[in-house]
Amino acid sequence: MKALKEGVALRPQAKEFLSQYQTKLAGMKGQTDSPEFQQLDAKLTAYEEGKLPLPDYVIYLDSVVSAATPELRKMVEAALIEGTINFSKVESERSRLLEKLVANMKESDIKI
């Protein structure tokens, strides 16, 4: 409990340090002339901010450096498959299926 209280007390200082570090890092990033680095950083930032979905980020990373391990290859393959799914169609089909199931059930079998 003591460590938790001490950690909470240091939170404002840690936030300030992190903010200063992020400002310095942003300035350093702007000094590079490498378009590849700028693109990588933009993709990473978009992913971290929730603006770039994981499958898109994985596919981008694979385009930069091909996944070398079987586990990473599976992740890339899953990302590619996920990118082909029409989620609105899936939701529509799911709703139709549920409607048909409920229509054929007894009232006592339906629990909400």
The 8 nearest C-alpha neighbors of each residue, nearest first, counted from 0:
[[1, 3, 2, 4, 5, 6, 7, 8],
 [0, 2, 4, 3, 5, 6, 7, 8],
 [3, 1, 5, 0, 4, 6, 7, 8],
 [2, 4, 6, 0, 1, 5, 7, 8],
 [5, 3, 7, 1, 6, 2, 8, 0],
 [4, 6, 2, 8, 3, 7, 1, 9],
 [7, 5, 3, 9, 8, 4, 2, 10],
 [6, 8, 4, 10, 9, 5, 3, 11],
 [7, 9, 5, 6, 10, 4, 11, 12],
 [10, 8, 6, 7, 12, 11, 13, 5],
 [9, 11, 13, 7, 12, 8, 14, 6],
 [12, 10, 14, 13, 9, 15, 8, 7],
 [13, 11, 15, 14, 9, 10, 16, 8],
 [12, 14, 10, 16, 15, 11, 17, 9],
 [15, 13, 17, 11, 12, 16, 18, 10],
 [14, 16, 18, 12, 13, 17, 11, 19],
 [17, 15, 13, 19, 18, 14, 20, 12],
 [18, 16, 20, 14, 15, 19, 21, 13],
 [17, 19, 15, 21, 20, 16, 14, 22],
 [20, 18, 22, 16, 17, 21, 15, 23],
 [21, 19, 17, 23, 18, 22, 24, 16],
 [20, 22, 24, 18, 23, 19, 25, 17],
 [21, 23, 19, 25, 20, 24, 18, 26],
 [24, 22, 20, 26, 25, 21, 19, 27],
 [23, 25, 21, 27, 26, 22, 20, 28],
 [24, 26, 28, 22, 27, 23, 21, 29],
 [27, 25, 23, 29, 24, 28, 22, 30],
 [26, 28, 24, 30, 29, 25, 23, 31],
 [29, 27, 25, 30, 26, 31, 24, 37],
 [28, 30, 26, 27, 31, 25, 32, 37],
 [31, 29, 27, 28, 32, 26, 25, 33],
 [32, 30, 33, 29, 28, 27, 36, 37],
 [31, 33, 34, 30, 29, 37, 36, 35],
 [32, 34, 36, 35, 31, 37, 38, 30],
 [35, 33, 37, 36, 38, 32, 31, 39],
 [36, 34, 38, 33, 37, 39, 40, 32],
 [35, 37, 39, 33, 38, 34, 40, 31],
 [36, 38, 34, 40, 35, 39, 41, 33],
 [39, 37, 41, 35, 36, 40, 34, 42],
 [40, 38, 36, 42, 41, 37, 43, 35],
 [39, 41, 43, 37, 38, 42, 36, 44],
 [40, 42, 38, 44, 39, 43, 37, 45],
 [43, 41, 45, 39, 40, 44, 46, 38],
 [44, 42, 40, 46, 45, 41, 47, 39],
 [43, 45, 47, 41, 46, 42, 40, 48],
 [46, 44, 50, 42, 48, 51, 43, 47],
 [45, 47, 51, 43, 49, 44, 48, 50],
 [46, 48, 44, 49, 45, 43, 50, 51],
 [49, 47, 45, 46, 50, 44, 51, 43],
 [48, 50, 46, 47, 51, 45, 52, 44],
 [49, 51, 45, 48, 46, 52, 47, 44],
 [52, 50, 46, 45, 49, 56, 55, 53],
 [53, 51, 55, 54, 56, 46, 50, 49],
 [52, 54, 56, 55, 57, 51, 46, 78],
 [55, 53, 78, 57, 56, 52, 58, 82],
 [56, 54, 58, 53, 52, 57, 59, 51],
 [55, 57, 53, 59, 54, 58, 60, 52],
 [58, 56, 60, 54, 59, 55, 53, 75],
 [57, 59, 61, 55, 56, 60, 75, 54],
 [58, 60, 56, 62, 61, 57, 55, 63],
 [61, 59, 57, 63, 62, 58, 56, 64],
 [60, 62, 65, 58, 64, 63, 59, 66],
 [61, 63, 59, 60, 64, 65, 58, 57],
 [64, 62, 60, 61, 65, 59, 39, 58],
 [65, 63, 61, 62, 60, 66, 67, 59],
 [64, 66, 61, 67, 62, 63, 60, 72],
 [67, 65, 71, 72, 61, 68, 64, 75],
 [68, 66, 65, 71, 69, 72, 64, 70],
 [67, 69, 71, 70, 66, 72, 73, 65],
 [70, 68, 72, 71, 73, 67, 66, 74],
 [71, 69, 73, 68, 72, 74, 67, 66],
 [70, 72, 74, 68, 73, 66, 69, 75],
 [73, 71, 69, 75, 74, 70, 66, 76],
 [74, 72, 76, 70, 71, 75, 77, 69],
 [73, 75, 71, 77, 72, 76, 78, 70],
 [74, 76, 78, 72, 73, 77, 58, 57],
 [75, 77, 73, 79, 78, 74, 72, 80],
 [78, 76, 80, 74, 79, 75, 81, 73],
 [79, 77, 54, 75, 81, 76, 80, 74],
 [78, 80, 76, 82, 77, 81, 75, 83],
 [81, 79, 77, 82, 83, 78, 76, 84],
 [82, 80, 78, 83, 84, 79, 77, 54],
 [81, 83, 79, 80, 84, 78, 54, 55],
 [84, 82, 80, 81, 85, 79, 78, 86],
 [85, 83, 81, 82, 86, 80, 89, 88],
 [84, 86, 88, 87, 89, 83, 82, 90],
 [87, 85, 89, 88, 84, 90, 91, 83],
 [86, 88, 90, 89, 85, 91, 92, 84],
 [89, 87, 91, 86, 90, 85, 92, 93],
 [90, 88, 86, 92, 87, 91, 93, 85],
 [89, 91, 93, 87, 88, 92, 86, 94],
 [90, 92, 88, 94, 93, 89, 87, 95],
 [93, 91, 95, 89, 94, 90, 96, 88],
 [94, 92, 90, 96, 91, 95, 89, 97],
 [93, 95, 97, 91, 92, 96, 90, 98],
 [96, 94, 98, 92, 97, 93, 99, 91],
 [95, 97, 93, 99, 94, 98, 92, 100],
 [98, 96, 100, 94, 99, 95, 101, 93],
 [97, 99, 95, 101, 96, 100, 102, 94],
 [100, 98, 102, 96, 97, 101, 95, 103],
 [101, 99, 97, 103, 102, 98, 96, 104],
 [100, 102, 104, 98, 103, 99, 97, 109],
 [101, 103, 99, 100, 104, 98, 105, 97],
 [104, 102, 100, 101, 99, 105, 98, 106],
 [105, 103, 101, 102, 108, 106, 100, 109],
 [104, 106, 108, 107, 109, 103, 101, 102],
 [105, 107, 108, 109, 104, 110, 101, 102],
 [106, 108, 105, 109, 110, 104, 111, 101],
 [109, 107, 105, 106, 110, 104, 101, 111],
 [110, 108, 106, 107, 111, 105, 104, 101],
 [111, 109, 108, 107, 106, 105, 101, 104],
 [110, 109, 108, 107, 106, 101, 97, 104]]
